[in-house]
Amino acid sequence: MRPRPRPRRTAAGLLAAVLLLAGCASSVDPIQRLGRKAAQRVASPDAASDRQPYRRWGLTAPLPAPPRPPARPTAATARPAGPPPVVDHVDTPDRVVFLTYDDGAERDARFVDMVRELRLPVSMFLTDSIAGPGYGHFARLRSAGAALENHTLEHPALRGLPRTGQRAEICGQRDKLHARFGVRSRLFRPPYGSYDATTRRAAADCGVSAIVLWRASLTETGLRFTHGRHALRPGDILLVTSDDDDLDGPTLRERTTRLLREIQRDRLTVARLQDYL
């Protein structure tokens, strides 16, 4: 039995085959055509924010770098001995403000990422009853560049307490911060902003160089100024609060973003408080 002849490929058949292959090529997966890495860059919604992290945190532009900080005082020009000053702002021509926080950061685990990626020079005033259980969180904040400062051991209102009691709260937390984090805090914030002349003397006993209050605080309802003003000014010390009771309210990250937008709107930037005090 003769084998059946193979069909001849005519010119029309060859043309159809070419067109068919071309059609298949046009439907090749974009990953194959662009290359895996290129396709990942196109497909990833976070690609732009990875290159510009300020976008990931809700800002439309990066924070300007602060100017070079002033020279630290020498022994000859250092503040004279005596009770430390109480400050809510810094006298400076630099267009900078200072971000401070009183505990509460441990409730927002991603706040550490925000501080690290934006290189925010923040100051955390810590109470031992809060910082103790959150040791790992605040250690990570310190490694991200945050400064850890004194806010007493147990967060009492200090006004009216005897000097020995106030000194125990202030010096005790100074020692705890050194033991836990290896830091030597120079700045102190009295709980609730409550202090008296005895507080200043007790703070001097504990090596405090300045008692730090605030010129404006950011609450859930917006900026609240302490002297009736309605705008930020260079040198303002700002307090970002965290609401202990309202779990559905804005997170610390969201409040910080809101404040950073206002800072940028007023053509200011954030500097490290310890460089100016």
N, C-alpha and C positions, 0 to 999 in steps of 0.2 A: 504494500500500500504506500503510495507516494505521500511524503509529508506535505502538509498544506503550506502554500507559499505565504511568507510574511507580508502584511500589507505595506504598500509603498507610502512613504510620507510625502504628501504633496506639498506644494508651496503654501496652499491655503491651510493645511493642517499645521504646518510649522508655525505659521503666523498666529493661529489660534492658541497654540501651546505657549508662544511667547507672551501673548496678551494675558493668558491665564496666570503665568508666573508673575507677570508685572502686577496683576491684581492681588496676588498673594503677598507680594513684597510690600504693597501699600498698607497691608493690614498687620505688619510685623509689630509686635509689642514695642511701645516707645522705649522701654528699658533696654531692649536689644539695639534699637537704632541710636539712642543717645548715649548709651553706656550707663552702667549701673550708678556710678557716682553722680553723673550729671542728672540723671532722672531723680535721684534722691534729693538733690538740691532743688529741683523744680517742684517735686511733690511735697517736700516738707514745709508745712506752714510756719515752722519755727526757724527756718533758715535765716531770714532777715534778722530776727531778734537774737539769734546766736551771734551774728556779727555786730549787732547794735543792741546790747542788752538793755539799754534804757527803755526800748520799746516794750520789752517783755514786762517791765514794771510800770507801764502806763504813761510814760513820758514821751513827748514828741521831739525832744532834743536832749542831748547829754548835758549834765551839769558842768558848767565851766570849772576849771581847776581853780582852787583858791590861790590868792597871791602868796608870795613867800612870807611866812610868819615873821613877826617882829623878833628881834634878838632877845634871848632870855636875859633877865637881869643878872648882873654879877653880884658878888658879895658886897661891893661898894655901893651898889644902887638898889639892893634888895629891900623889900618892905621892912620897915622898922618893926622891932619886937612889940608884941601886944596882941589884943584880940584881932582875929582875921576880919577883913571887910565882908559886908553882906552885899552881894551884887546880883542884879537881874539883867545887866547888859554890860558890854565892854565898850569903852571909849576908843574907837578906831575909825580911821578914814576908809578902811577897806570895806568893800561892799560884800560883807559876809554876815551870816547869822549862824547860830549854833543849835544843833539838835540834841535834846536831852530826853531821857526816858526814865521813869520810875518803875522798876519791876515790870511785870506784865508781859515782857517779851517772850517768856517761856510758853505762853499760850499760843503763839504763832510760830510753828516750827520753821516755816520758810522765810521768816524775817532774817535769819542768818544769811540765806542766799542773797537776799536783797542788799544787805549791807556789804557783802563780799563783791557782788557783781557791779554795783554802783560805786563801790569804794567810798561809802558814806562814813565820814568821820563823826560817829555818834558817841555820846557819853551815856552810860547806863549807871544810874544811882540805885544801888542794890541793898535790900534788907536781907539779913541772913536767913530769916524764916522763909523767904522766897528763894533766894539764891542757892541755899543749901540743897534742897531737893532738885533744883534745876542746874546742878553743878555742870553737867556735861554740856547743856545748852549754852550757858554763859561762857564756858571754856571755848566753845566753837565761835561764839561772838567775839571773844577776845582775839582768837586766831584770825578772824576776818577783819580785824582792825579797830574794833570797838574799845573804848576806854571804860574801865570798871571803877566806879567811885562809891563813896560811903553814903548810906541812907539809914543808918542805925541797925541794931540787932533785931529788935522786935517791933519797929514802926510805932512807937508811942508819940503822942503830942508832947513835946519837950517843955513848952512854956510852963513855968511854975514848978518844975521838978527841981530837987536839990542838985547841987553841982556834982556830988558824987554819983548820983543816979544818971545824970546826963553824960558825965564822963564815961561811965561804964557802957552806956549805949554806943557812944561815938568811938571810943578807943577799942571797945570790944569788937565792933565791926571792922575797924581798921585792921586789927590783928587777924580776924577771920579771912578777910580778903587776901591778906598776905599768905596765910597758911593754905588757902584753897587755890589761889590763882597765881601767887608769887608777885602780886602787885603791891606797890606802896602808894595808897591813895592820898592825894593832897586836897581834894575838893570834897565838900560835905553838903548834902541837902537835908534840912530838917523835914521830917514827915509833915505833910499838910502845909508846909511853909511856916510852921509855928515855931517861934524861937523868942528868946529874951536875952538880956545882958549876960545871964548865967550861961546860956548856950554858947555865946561867943567865948567866954572864958574857958569853958570845958573843951570847946573845939581847939583853942590854943594849946591846952594841955595835951591834946592828941595829935599835934603837928599839922592841923588843918591850915591851909594857906588862904582859902576863901570859902565862905558860906554862899552857896549858889541857889538863888531863887529863879524866877523866870519873868520875862516881860509880857509873854503871851502864851496861852495854852491852846492846843487843838483838841477840841472835844467833838462829840458826835454831831453837834449842831454847828460847828465851825470854829474860827479863831476867836478866842476871848482874851482881850487885852486887859492888863491890870491897871492901866493909868488912863483909861478913857480914849485911847487912840484907836484908829481904825485902819492902820497900815503898818506894814513891817518897815523897820529902819535898820541900817547897818549897825552891827554889834548886838542886836537883840538875842537874848537867850530864850529858846523856845522849848516848851514842854509838850510832848506828844503823849496823851493819856491813853490808857486802855480801859475799857468798861468791863468791870468784873462781873456784872450781873447780866448784861445784854449779850447773850451768846449769838444772837442773830444780827447784831450790829456790825459795822465795818471792822475788818481786821486791822491789826497794827500796820500791816503792809499797805492797806488801802488808805488808812489815815495818813501814813507817811507820804504816799504818792500825792494825795490831795494837797498836803503842805508843800511838797517840792514844787508842784505846779504854781502855787502862789509865790513861792520864792523866785522861781524863774520869771514869772510875770512881772515882778518888781525889779528884775535885772540884778538879783542877788545870787549868791551861791553859799555853800555850806563849808565852814572851816572847823578845824579841831579846837575845841574850847581850851584844852590844856596848853595849846601854843600861845594863847592870849592871856591866860591867868597864871 
